[in-house]
Amino acid sequence: MKESLMKQKPTITAIILCGGMGTRLRSITQDQTCKPMVDVAGKPFLEYLLDYCISQNIAHVILAVGHHRNTIMEYFGHQHKNLTISYSIEEHPLGTGGALKQALSQPYAQQSDLILALNGDSFISFSLTEMIEQLNNQNAELIMVLRSLDNTGRYGRVTVDEHNKLIAFEEKKGGHPGNINSGVYLMRPNLSDQFPRQNTFSFETDFLEAEIGHAPFYGVYTNNYFIDIGTPEDYQIAQRDFAQQQHIS
C-alpha cells in the first residue's frame, strides 16, 4: 500500500463531523441550527471547510450529521461546486468516534485509499500533500495536524518524540504554550478496525488517548490560521477574521 500511494495519486474522501449539539454556542444558534451552519461573514461556517477541501483536490465529502441535520442537507444537497456530498446520519448522538466509525462504513469511504477527517466547528489551513508524505514516510496509520499555541489550556497539549510520533496527551490546563490537536486527521479506512466495539464513543479520549504511544500515529506542524468557533468569543473573532480573509494563507 505504501509504495502504491507513493507512485500514484491516492483517492481521498473527506469526512466532516457536523453532529455536535453546540451547547456553548447556544446564545448564537438559539438552538435553531447547528454550529457548522452558523453564519460567518455571510456564509455558513461549513462552506469554508468544503471550499478548503476543494482547494486540496478532494472530490467527495461525507458529512456526518445529526442535530439539525436538515439545515445542512437542504442547504448543500449533494453537490457544492465540484465537490460531491453524501451523508452519514446519526439518529442519536454517537460521539465523535461513533460518528466517524459510522461514516467510515460507507462505500465511498471503504473504496478510498485515504480518509481526511475534520471537525465541523474549527478551521485550520493545512497541506494535505505534506500529510500524505508523512503518512508514507513513517508508514503511519494516522497523521494529526498540530498547531502551536501560546496558551493550550482550552485544548490540552500533544507531545511528540524526535520523529514526530505522538506519545502523550496532556489534560486541559491553563496557561502553558505547546502544540494542540487541531482536529484534522489523515488515516487509512481500515483504522476503524481498531476502534472500540461500542457504537458511541469519543474519538479523542476513547480511541486516540488509549492508543497513543504505541500506535504509529504521527503529527505534522503548521502555524497557519486556526480558529475554533466553539465559544461566542471565538465566533466573533471568526466573523472578523473571515470577513478580512485572514484564513487564506
Protein Blocks (a to p, Z undefined) as FASTA:
>chain_A
ZZmmmmpccdddddddfkbgolmmmmmnnopacfklpceehiafklmmmmmmmmnopabd
cdddfehklmmmmmnmmaehjaccdddddfbdebjmlmmmmmmmpmklmmpmbdcdddfk
bccdddfklmmmmmmmnopabdcdddddfblklnopadddfkopafbdcdddehiacddd
ehiacddfklmmmpcfbfbdcfklmmmmmmgojaccdddddfbdcddfkbfklmmmmmmm
mmnopmpZZ
